[in-house]
């Protein structure tokens, strides 16, 4: 095997066995850290949205429809359009096939709403919040 082949093989060594809950937790903790340390708001929102989708999916699997996207305040016939609008930033950040020249007016503080909602959903699954999640909940500046 060539030196390059050996280097690539070493890069790919190691494995993690992860549950979906662990993935959601790790992504959410990372998003919280990114939020507090003022990382790039696009990257922060993208990681937040990924965590949110994993955790919301797990809640749905358990019959827990408790996210803001599942709010009883939204008429069922309007839910699809509501979710489409709420997902505009995350879809804009992930895809370019439909609007390669598109532009978006993004409000980064909205990420805090999804972080908070993901924490609430995660708590319904695990009842064991991580330290970053607890800090986010007690830091008033994070959700104002």
C-alpha positions in Angstrom: 0.0 0.0 0.0 1.3 3.5 -0.9 2.1 6.1 1.8 -1.0 8.0 0.7 -3.1 4.9 1.0 -1.8 4.2 4.5 -2.5 7.8 5.5 -6.0 7.6 4.2 -6.5 4.3 6.0 -5.4 5.8 9.2 -7.7 8.7 8.8 -10.6 6.3 8.4 -9.6 4.2 11.4 -11.8 4.3 14.5 -15.5 4.0 14.8 -18.4 5.4 16.9 -21.5 3.5 17.6 -24.2 6.1 18.0 -27.9 6.1 18.6 -30.1 8.7 17.1 -30.6 10.1 20.5 -26.9 10.5 21.0 -26.6 12.1 17.6 -29.3 14.7 18.4 -27.7 15.3 21.8 -24.3 15.9 20.4 -25.5 18.1 17.6 -27.6 20.2 20.1 -24.8 20.6 22.5 -22.5 21.7 19.6 -25.2 24.2 18.4 -25.5 25.6 21.9 -21.7 26.1 22.2 -21.6 27.7 18.7 -24.4 30.0 19.8 -22.8 31.1 23.0 -19.3 31.5 21.5 -20.7 33.6 18.5 -19.6 31.1 15.9 -20.8 31.8 12.3 -24.6 32.2 12.5 -25.1 30.2 9.3 -23.2 27.2 10.6 -24.8 27.6 14.0 -28.3 27.5 12.5 -27.4 24.6 10.2 -26.3 22.5 13.2 -29.3 23.6 15.2 -31.6 22.6 12.5 -30.0 19.2 12.1 -30.3 18.5 15.9 -33.8 19.8 15.9 -34.9 17.5 13.0 -33.3 14.4 14.7 -34.8 15.1 18.1 -38.2 16.0 16.6 -38.2 12.8 14.6 -37.5 10.8 17.8 -40.3 12.6 19.6 -42.7 11.8 16.7 -41.7 8.2 16.8 -42.7 8.1 20.5 -46.0 9.9 19.7 -44.8 13.1 21.2 -45.8 16.0 18.9 -44.6 18.8 21.2 -42.5 21.0 18.9 -43.4 24.5 17.8 -43.8 22.9 14.4 -46.6 20.7 15.9 -48.3 23.5 17.8 -52.0 23.2 18.3 -52.2 26.9 17.5 -51.6 26.1 13.9 -54.5 24.9 11.9 -53.7 21.5 10.4 -54.5 22.7 6.9 -51.9 25.5 7.3 -49.2 23.4 8.9 -47.4 22.4 5.7 -47.1 26.0 4.6 -46.0 27.1 8.1 -43.3 24.5 8.3 -42.1 25.4 4.8 -41.7 29.0 5.8 -40.0 28.2 9.1 -37.6 25.9 7.3 -36.6 28.5 4.7 -33.2 29.3 6.3 -32.2 25.7 7.0 -33.1 24.7 3.4 -31.4 27.7 1.9 -28.2 26.8 3.9 -28.2 23.2 2.8 -29.4 23.3 -0.8 -28.5 25.2 -4.0 -30.1 23.1 -6.7 -33.4 25.1 -7.0 -32.0 28.6 -6.4 -28.3 28.8 -7.2 -28.4 32.6 -7.4 -30.8 33.1 -4.4 -30.3 35.4 -1.5 -31.8 35.3 1.9 -32.5 37.9 4.6 -31.6 35.8 7.7 -32.3 36.7 11.3 -29.7 34.7 13.4 -31.4 35.2 16.7 -34.2 32.8 15.5 -31.8 29.9 16.1 -32.4 30.4 19.8 -36.0 29.5 19.4 -35.1 26.2 17.8 -32.4 25.5 20.4 -34.9 26.1 23.2 -37.6 23.9 21.5 -35.1 21.1 20.8 -34.0 21.2 24.5 -37.7 20.9 25.6 -38.2 18.0 23.2 -34.9 16.3 24.3 -36.0 16.6 27.9 -39.2 14.7 27.0 -37.1 11.9 25.6 -34.3 11.6 28.1 -35.1 13.6 31.3 -31.4 14.1 31.6 -30.2 17.5 30.2 -26.6 18.1 29.4 -24.6 20.9 31.0 -24.8 23.1 27.8 -28.6 22.6 27.7 -29.0 23.6 31.3 -26.8 26.7 30.8 -28.9 27.7 27.8 -32.1 27.4 29.8 -30.8 29.6 32.7 -29.1 32.2 30.5 -31.7 34.9 29.9 -29.7 36.5 27.1 -29.9 33.4 25.0 -33.7 33.6 24.4 -34.2 37.3 24.5 
